[in-house]
């Protein structure tokens, strides 16, 4: 869950900076363009974030967790 949040924050910052660099001025009149662009990208990438956040959590943040056959008997 925390990995997914971190990935979303990284995407939001990346999209905001990229849109500024590509020419969308950072003024109050363009606020809804930024909000719409960021929400669209976050919603489009949410399935990818869900999958990769689980992979990162299981493989990198809990490396000592292993499946032991017969432990549930």
Jmol script that loads the backbone (N, CA, C; Angstrom):
load data "model"
ATOM      1  N   UNK A   1       0.821  -1.183   0.000  1.00  0.00           N
ATOM      2  CA  UNK A   1       0.000   0.000   0.000  1.00  0.00           C
ATOM      3  C   UNK A   1       0.870   1.254   0.000  1.00  0.00           C
ATOM      4  N   UNK A   2       1.921   1.229   0.800  1.00  0.00           N
ATOM      5  CA  UNK A   2       2.810   2.382   0.829  1.00  0.00           C
ATOM      6  C   UNK A   2       3.612   2.500  -0.459  1.00  0.00           C
ATOM      7  N   UNK A   3       3.907   1.369  -1.068  1.00  0.00           N
ATOM      8  CA  UNK A   3       4.638   1.368  -2.333  1.00  0.00           C
ATOM      9  C   UNK A   3       3.769   1.976  -3.424  1.00  0.00           C
ATOM     10  N   UNK A   4       2.503   1.635  -3.455  1.00  0.00           N
ATOM     11  CA  UNK A   4       1.576   2.188  -4.435  1.00  0.00           C
ATOM     12  C   UNK A   4       1.446   3.704  -4.266  1.00  0.00           C
ATOM     13  N   UNK A   5       1.361   4.145  -3.025  1.00  0.00           N
ATOM     14  CA  UNK A   5       1.288   5.584  -2.749  1.00  0.00           C
ATOM     15  C   UNK A   5       2.554   6.292  -3.238  1.00  0.00           C
ATOM     16  N   UNK A   6       3.705   5.711  -2.954  1.00  0.00           N
ATOM     17  CA  UNK A   6       4.969   6.313  -3.392  1.00  0.00           C
ATOM     18  C   UNK A   6       5.064   6.372  -4.908  1.00  0.00           C
ATOM     19  N   UNK A   7       4.584   5.320  -5.583  1.00  0.00           N
ATOM     20  CA  UNK A   7       4.611   5.324  -7.047  1.00  0.00           C
ATOM     21  C   UNK A   7       3.669   6.394  -7.607  1.00  0.00           C
ATOM     22  N   UNK A   8       2.507   6.568  -7.000  1.00  0.00           N
ATOM     23  CA  UNK A   8       1.582   7.603  -7.449  1.00  0.00           C
ATOM     24  C   UNK A   8       2.147   8.998  -7.232  1.00  0.00           C
ATOM     25  N   UNK A   9       2.779   9.231  -6.100  1.00  0.00           N
ATOM     26  CA  UNK A   9       3.393  10.537  -5.840  1.00  0.00           C
ATOM     27  C   UNK A   9       4.497  10.812  -6.857  1.00  0.00           C
ATOM     28  N   UNK A  10       5.303   9.806  -7.155  1.00  0.00           N
ATOM     29  CA  UNK A  10       6.364   9.981  -8.154  1.00  0.00           C
ATOM     30  C   UNK A  10       5.777  10.297  -9.531  1.00  0.00           C
ATOM     31  N   UNK A  11       4.681   9.641  -9.885  1.00  0.00           N
ATOM     32  CA  UNK A  11       4.031   9.934 -11.169  1.00  0.00           C
ATOM     33  C   UNK A  11       3.470  11.346 -11.197  1.00  0.00           C
ATOM     34  N   UNK A  12       2.832  11.762 -10.128  1.00  0.00           N
ATOM     35  CA  UNK A  12       2.238  13.101 -10.080  1.00  0.00           C
ATOM     36  C   UNK A  12       3.309  14.163 -10.224  1.00  0.00           C
ATOM     37  N   UNK A  13       4.412  14.002  -9.517  1.00  0.00           N
ATOM     38  CA  UNK A  13       5.496  14.979  -9.621  1.00  0.00           C
ATOM     39  C   UNK A  13       6.094  14.964 -11.023  1.00  0.00           C
ATOM     40  N   UNK A  14       6.282  13.778 -11.590  1.00  0.00           N
ATOM     41  CA  UNK A  14       6.860  13.668 -12.931  1.00  0.00           C
ATOM     42  C   UNK A  14       5.963  14.310 -13.979  1.00  0.00           C
ATOM     43  N   UNK A  15       4.673  14.049 -13.921  1.00  0.00           N
ATOM     44  CA  UNK A  15       3.743  14.622 -14.892  1.00  0.00           C
ATOM     45  C   UNK A  15       3.650  16.128 -14.736  1.00  0.00           C
ATOM     46  N   UNK A  16       3.636  16.610 -13.504  1.00  0.00           N
ATOM     47  CA  UNK A  16       3.594  18.057 -13.279  1.00  0.00           C
ATOM     48  C   UNK A  16       4.817  18.763 -13.819  1.00  0.00           C
ATOM     49  N   UNK A  17       5.990  18.223 -13.537  1.00  0.00           N
ATOM     50  CA  UNK A  17       7.233  18.838 -14.023  1.00  0.00           C
ATOM     51  C   UNK A  17       7.330  18.718 -15.543  1.00  0.00           C
ATOM     52  N   UNK A  18       6.961  17.560 -16.083  1.00  0.00           N
ATOM     53  CA  UNK A  18       7.039  17.372 -17.534  1.00  0.00           C
ATOM     54  C   UNK A  18       6.095  18.319 -18.271  1.00  0.00           C
ATOM     55  N   UNK A  19       4.900  18.510 -17.749  1.00  0.00           N
ATOM     56  CA  UNK A  19       3.977  19.427 -18.422  1.00  0.00           C
ATOM     57  C   UNK A  19       4.460  20.869 -18.331  1.00  0.00           C
ATOM     58  N   UNK A  20       5.122  21.218 -17.235  1.00  0.00           N
ATOM     59  CA  UNK A  20       5.692  22.560 -17.120  1.00  0.00           C
ATOM     60  C   UNK A  20       6.839  22.746 -18.099  1.00  0.00           C
ATOM     61  N   UNK A  21       7.704  21.743 -18.204  1.00  0.00           N
ATOM     62  CA  UNK A  21       8.854  21.826 -19.102  1.00  0.00           C
ATOM     63  C   UNK A  21       8.402  21.869 -20.567  1.00  0.00           C
ATOM     64  N   UNK A  22       7.316  21.149 -20.864  1.00  0.00           N
ATOM     65  CA  UNK A  22       6.830  21.109 -22.250  1.00  0.00           C
ATOM     66  C   UNK A  22       5.985  22.322 -22.642  1.00  0.00           C
ATOM     67  N   UNK A  23       5.820  23.274 -21.722  1.00  0.00           N
ATOM     68  CA  UNK A  23       5.227  24.531 -22.135  1.00  0.00           C
ATOM     69  C   UNK A  23       3.939  24.941 -21.469  1.00  0.00           C
ATOM     70  N   UNK A  24       3.396  24.163 -20.551  1.00  0.00           N
ATOM     71  CA  UNK A  24       2.176  24.559 -19.863  1.00  0.00           C
ATOM     72  C   UNK A  24       2.564  25.454 -18.694  1.00  0.00           C
ATOM     73  N   UNK A  25       2.238  26.735 -18.816  1.00  0.00           N
ATOM     74  CA  UNK A  25       2.657  27.718 -17.825  1.00  0.00           C
ATOM     75  C   UNK A  25       2.019  27.424 -16.469  1.00  0.00           C
ATOM     76  N   UNK A  26       2.767  27.665 -15.426  1.00  0.00           N
ATOM     77  CA  UNK A  26       2.304  27.423 -14.069  1.00  0.00           C
ATOM     78  C   UNK A  26       1.634  28.685 -13.535  1.00  0.00           C
ATOM     79  N   UNK A  27       0.413  28.921 -13.984  1.00  0.00           N
ATOM     80  CA  UNK A  27      -0.386  30.055 -13.530  1.00  0.00           C
ATOM     81  C   UNK A  27      -1.748  29.533 -13.091  1.00  0.00           C
ATOM     82  N   UNK A  28      -2.498  30.382 -12.401  1.00  0.00           N
ATOM     83  CA  UNK A  28      -3.785  29.952 -11.850  1.00  0.00           C
ATOM     84  C   UNK A  28      -4.770  29.542 -12.942  1.00  0.00           C
ATOM     85  N   UNK A  29      -4.706  30.169 -14.097  1.00  0.00           N
ATOM     86  CA  UNK A  29      -5.629  29.852 -15.179  1.00  0.00           C
ATOM     87  C   UNK A  29      -5.441  28.431 -15.712  1.00  0.00           C
ATOM     88  N   UNK A  30      -4.266  27.897 -15.577  1.00  0.00           N
ATOM     89  CA  UNK A  30      -3.985  26.540 -16.061  1.00  0.00           C
ATOM     90  C   UNK A  30      -4.103  25.476 -14.977  1.00  0.00           C
ATOM     91  N   UNK A  31      -4.643  25.829 -13.830  1.00  0.00           N
ATOM     92  CA  UNK A  31      -4.740  24.880 -12.720  1.00  0.00           C
ATOM     93  C   UNK A  31      -5.555  23.654 -13.099  1.00  0.00           C
ATOM     94  N   UNK A  32      -6.694  23.834 -13.761  1.00  0.00           N
ATOM     95  CA  UNK A  32      -7.548  22.699 -14.100  1.00  0.00           C
ATOM     96  C   UNK A  32      -6.959  21.841 -15.212  1.00  0.00           C
ATOM     97  N   UNK A  33      -6.097  22.423 -16.036  1.00  0.00           N
ATOM     98  CA  UNK A  33      -5.384  21.606 -17.019  1.00  0.00           C
ATOM     99  C   UNK A  33      -4.416  20.654 -16.312  1.00  0.00           C
ATOM    100  N   UNK A  34      -3.703  21.174 -15.318  1.00  0.00           N
ATOM    101  CA  UNK A  34      -2.795  20.336 -14.544  1.00  0.00           C
ATOM    102  C   UNK A  34      -3.562  19.239 -13.807  1.00  0.00           C
ATOM    103  N   UNK A  35      -4.651  19.606 -13.153  1.00  0.00           N
ATOM    104  CA  UNK A  35      -5.439  18.634 -12.393  1.00  0.00           C
ATOM    105  C   UNK A  35      -5.997  17.560 -13.318  1.00  0.00           C
ATOM    106  N   UNK A  36      -6.558  17.965 -14.450  1.00  0.00           N
ATOM    107  CA  UNK A  36      -7.110  17.005 -15.400  1.00  0.00           C
ATOM    108  C   UNK A  36      -6.055  16.096 -15.986  1.00  0.00           C
ATOM    109  N   UNK A  37      -4.921  16.653 -16.332  1.00  0.00           N
ATOM    110  CA  UNK A  37      -3.834  15.862 -16.898  1.00  0.00           C
ATOM    111  C   UNK A  37      -3.296  14.855 -15.881  1.00  0.00           C
ATOM    112  N   UNK A  38      -3.075  15.306 -14.667  1.00  0.00           N
ATOM    113  CA  UNK A  38      -2.537  14.426 -13.635  1.00  0.00           C
ATOM    114  C   UNK A  38      -3.532  13.321 -13.289  1.00  0.00           C
ATOM    115  N   UNK A  39      -4.800  13.657 -13.122  1.00  0.00           N
ATOM    116  CA  UNK A  39      -5.798  12.638 -12.798  1.00  0.00           C
ATOM    117  C   UNK A  39      -5.960  11.617 -13.918  1.00  0.00           C
ATOM    118  N   UNK A  40      -5.919  12.085 -15.157  1.00  0.00           N
ATOM    119  CA  UNK A  40      -6.031  11.174 -16.292  1.00  0.00           C
ATOM    120  C   UNK A  40      -4.881  10.184 -16.328  1.00  0.00           C
ATOM    121  N   UNK A  41      -3.678  10.683 -16.162  1.00  0.00           N
ATOM    122  CA  UNK A  41      -2.505   9.808 -16.212  1.00  0.00           C
ATOM    123  C   UNK A  41      -2.500   8.839 -15.033  1.00  0.00           C
ATOM    124  N   UNK A  42      -2.857   9.318 -13.848  1.00  0.00           N
ATOM    125  CA  UNK A  42      -2.884   8.442 -12.679  1.00  0.00           C
ATOM    126  C   UNK A  42      -3.933   7.348 -12.857  1.00  0.00           C
ATOM    127  N   UNK A  43      -5.086   7.690 -13.386  1.00  0.00           N
ATOM    128  CA  UNK A  43      -6.123   6.681 -13.606  1.00  0.00           C
ATOM    129  C   UNK A  43      -5.734   5.682 -14.698  1.00  0.00           C
ATOM    130  N   UNK A  44      -5.076   6.156 -15.743  1.00  0.00           N
ATOM    131  CA  UNK A  44      -4.649   5.251 -16.808  1.00  0.00           C
ATOM    132  C   UNK A  44      -3.548   4.294 -16.354  1.00  0.00           C
ATOM    133  N   UNK A  45      -2.694   4.753 -15.461  1.00  0.00           N
ATOM    134  CA  UNK A  45      -1.581   3.924 -15.003  1.00  0.00           C
ATOM    135  C   UNK A  45      -1.888   3.156 -13.721  1.00  0.00           C
ATOM    136  N   UNK A  46      -3.090   3.252 -13.209  1.00  0.00           N
ATOM    137  CA  UNK A  46      -3.412   2.573 -11.951  1.00  0.00           C
ATOM    138  C   UNK A  46      -3.302   1.049 -12.030  1.00  0.00           C
ATOM    139  N   UNK A  47      -3.696   0.370 -13.119  1.00  0.00           N
ATOM    140  CA  UNK A  47      -3.477  -1.084 -13.153  1.00  0.00           C
ATOM    141  C   UNK A  47      -1.994  -1.465 -13.120  1.00  0.00           C
ATOM    142  N   UNK A  48      -1.180  -0.685 -13.796  1.00  0.00           N
ATOM    143  CA  UNK A  48       0.262  -0.949 -13.805  1.00  0.00           C
ATOM    144  C   UNK A  48       0.845  -0.695 -12.419  1.00  0.00           C
ATOM    145  N   UNK A  49       0.403   0.387 -11.770  1.00  0.00           N
ATOM    146  CA  UNK A  49       0.871   0.673 -10.410  1.00  0.00           C
ATOM    147  C   UNK A  49       0.490  -0.441  -9.454  1.00  0.00           C
ATOM    148  N   UNK A  50      -0.706  -0.951  -9.589  1.00  0.00           N
ATOM    149  CA  UNK A  50      -1.169  -2.017  -8.702  1.00  0.00           C
ATOM    150  C   UNK A  50      -0.280  -3.250  -8.829  1.00  0.00           C
ATOM    151  N   UNK A  51       0.004  -3.647 -10.044  1.00  0.00           N
ATOM    152  CA  UNK A  51       0.823  -4.839 -10.256  1.00  0.00           C
ATOM    153  C   UNK A  51       2.263  -4.644  -9.781  1.00  0.00           C
ATOM    154  N   UNK A  52       2.866  -3.541 -10.202  1.00  0.00           N
ATOM    155  CA  UNK A  52       4.266  -3.345  -9.870  1.00  0.00           C
ATOM    156  C   UNK A  52       4.487  -3.004  -8.402  1.00  0.00           C
ATOM    157  N   UNK A  53       3.523  -2.394  -7.741  1.00  0.00           N
ATOM    158  CA  UNK A  53       3.686  -2.132  -6.320  1.00  0.00           C
ATOM    159  C   UNK A  53       3.689  -3.437  -5.533  1.00  0.00           C
ATOM    160  N   UNK A  54       2.872  -4.412  -5.951  1.00  0.00           N
ATOM    161  CA  UNK A  54       2.898  -5.719  -5.291  1.00  0.00           C
ATOM    162  C   UNK A  54       4.229  -6.425  -5.533  1.00  0.00           C
ATOM    163  N   UNK A  55       4.739  -6.333  -6.746  1.00  0.00           N
ATOM    164  CA  UNK A  55       6.029  -6.969  -7.063  1.00  0.00           C
ATOM    165  C   UNK A  55       7.143  -6.354  -6.218  1.00  0.00           C
ATOM    166  N   UNK A  56       7.172  -5.042  -6.142  1.00  0.00           N
ATOM    167  CA  UNK A  56       8.207  -4.366  -5.356  1.00  0.00           C
ATOM    168  C   UNK A  56       8.077  -4.737  -3.881  1.00  0.00           C
ATOM    169  N   UNK A  57       6.868  -4.746  -3.374  1.00  0.00           N
ATOM    170  CA  UNK A  57       6.673  -5.070  -1.963  1.00  0.00           C
ATOM    171  C   UNK A  57       7.096  -6.500  -1.648  1.00  0.00           C
ATOM    172  N   UNK A  58       6.703  -7.441  -2.481  1.00  0.00           N
ATOM    173  CA  UNK A  58       7.005  -8.837  -2.184  1.00  0.00           C
ATOM    174  C   UNK A  58       8.463  -9.214  -2.416  1.00  0.00           C
ATOM    175  N   UNK A  59       9.054  -8.688  -3.457  1.00  0.00           N
ATOM    176  CA  UNK A  59      10.406  -9.122  -3.812  1.00  0.00           C
ATOM    177  C   UNK A  59      11.521  -8.281  -3.202  1.00  0.00           C
ATOM    178  N   UNK A  60      11.262  -7.008  -2.980  1.00  0.00           N
ATOM    179  CA  UNK A  60      12.339  -6.145  -2.511  1.00  0.00           C
ATOM    180  C   UNK A  60      12.190  -5.716  -1.063  1.00  0.00           C
ATOM    181  N   UNK A  61      10.981  -5.537  -0.591  1.00  0.00           N
ATOM    182  CA  UNK A  61      10.799  -5.047   0.770  1.00  0.00           C
ATOM    183  C   UNK A  61      10.590  -6.162   1.790  1.00  0.00           C
ATOM    184  N   UNK A  62      10.272  -7.361   1.336  1.00  0.00           N
ATOM    185  CA  UNK A  62      10.170  -8.515   2.240  1.00  0.00           C
ATOM    186  C   UNK A  62      10.961  -9.681   1.651  1.00  0.00           C
ATOM    187  N   UNK A  63      12.282  -9.544   1.579  1.00  0.00           N
ATOM    188  CA  UNK A  63      13.070 -10.601   0.928  1.00  0.00           C
ATOM    189  C   UNK A  63      13.142 -11.886   1.750  1.00  0.00           C
ATOM    190  N   UNK A  64      12.897 -11.857   3.042  1.00  0.00           N
ATOM    191  CA  UNK A  64      12.985 -13.057   3.858  1.00  0.00           C
ATOM    192  C   UNK A  64      11.724 -13.881   3.859  1.00  0.00           C
ATOM    193  N   UNK A  65      10.682 -13.428   3.182  1.00  0.00           N
ATOM    194  CA  UNK A  65       9.418 -14.134   3.148  1.00  0.00           C
ATOM    195  C   UNK A  65       9.460 -15.167   2.028  1.00  0.00           C
ATOM    196  N   UNK A  66       9.348 -16.444   2.383  1.00  0.00           N
ATOM    197  CA  UNK A  66       9.397 -17.516   1.403  1.00  0.00           C
ATOM    198  C   UNK A  66       8.263 -18.478   1.648  1.00  0.00           C
ATOM    199  N   UNK A  67       7.864 -19.159   0.608  1.00  0.00           N
ATOM    200  CA  UNK A  67       6.820 -20.174   0.699  1.00  0.00           C
ATOM    201  C   UNK A  67       7.420 -21.475   1.229  1.00  0.00           C
ATOM    202  N   UNK A  68       6.809 -22.007   2.279  1.00  0.00           N
ATOM    203  CA  UNK A  68       7.269 -23.264   2.850  1.00  0.00           C
ATOM    204  C   UNK A  68       6.139 -24.281   2.682  1.00  0.00           C
ATOM    205  N   UNK A  69       6.318 -25.253   1.787  1.00  0.00           N
ATOM    206  CA  UNK A  69       5.268 -26.248   1.581  1.00  0.00           C
ATOM    207  C   UNK A  69       5.014 -27.052   2.857  1.00  0.00           C
ATOM    208  N   UNK A  70       3.751 -27.311   3.142  1.00  0.00           N
ATOM    209  CA  UNK A  70       3.387 -28.112   4.293  1.00  0.00           C
ATOM    210  C   UNK A  70       3.334 -27.361   5.599  1.00  0.00           C
ATOM    211  N   UNK A  71       3.594 -26.067   5.592  1.00  0.00           N
ATOM    212  CA  UNK A  71       3.585 -25.312   6.854  1.00  0.00           C
ATOM    213  C   UNK A  71       2.161 -25.030   7.329  1.00  0.00           C
ATOM    214  N   UNK A  72       1.185 -25.140   6.455  1.00  0.00           N
ATOM    215  CA  UNK A  72      -0.192 -24.872   6.844  1.00  0.00           C
ATOM    216  C   UNK A  72      -0.944 -26.094   7.331  1.00  0.00           C
ATOM    217  N   UNK A  73      -0.279 -27.219   7.421  1.00  0.00           N
ATOM    218  CA  UNK A  73      -0.939 -28.469   7.857  1.00  0.00           C
ATOM    219  C   UNK A  73      -1.118 -28.519   9.348  1.00  0.00           C
TER     220      UNK A  73
END
end "model"
wireframe off; spacefill off
backbone 0.3
color backbone group
